[in-house]
């Protein structure tokens, strides 16, 4: 269970701007072998952190996207009864129909457990699941094993994965759940941090464009009545869009023009509210 990855430290990745506090909590979580729970509004880099850890430590990333209808058993394994029934009926399969184990397919947590090397397991948007799912899942991650009932077999983790859990804070998580995780709230980047992020994605961006784009972006986020504020991803895509336009001029942005508004606002009501806000800026 203990390999060389347990002693390696996370210090950031090529496309991820890391603050000191976040680096510390990642490394403490790996040292204590505890799940790291990340909260914050969409676009703060919660999911990207798991990708960055995997990249920096040269580990495979397994992503479990939580859906409200999901059952915990499906994250562990699935027994493909239909295929087995068809194989036994038509008899043209290369699999041994009498061996149920051949019809057991691992879910995402199961894949992390049976992996030959240590992996990063991202459990994304845990707040979509009910509290029983959450608590039972942490039991399994604590014990590092689960039972496959159909074949009366216990699957134990070959290596303890680095577990990163994200929540958009749409509903409260249970106290037992919170008590068993290390917690970090990722605040939305301030303009200074955003400048560093933009610099990583666009190393050759001009100072005028970088500063004007960021200033415009934060003004747009402050418009009242916006339901889904543009996040870092939208800002990066927006800068990419204006840079590909040969007719775009930074002076227009400084004057208050905001081209490609649909890259920043994906919902029609938000788009309209943003247009009205921009008109007020220019008035």
Buried (B, 14 or more C-beta within 10 A) or exposed (E): EEEEBBEBEBEBBEEBBBEEEBBEBBBEBBEEBBBBBBBBBBBBBBBBBBBBBBBBBEBBBBBBEBEEEBEBBBBBBBBBEEBBEBBEEEEEBEEEBEEBEBBBEBBBBBBBBBBEEBBBBBBBBBBBBEBEBBBBBBEBBEEBEBEBEEBEEEBEBBBBBBBBBBBBEEEEBBEEBEEBBBBBBBEBBEEEBBBEBBEEBBEEBEEEBBBBBBEBBBBBBEBEEBEBBBBBEBBBEBBEBBBEEEEBEBEBBEEBEBBBBEBBBEEEEBBEBBEEBBEEEEE
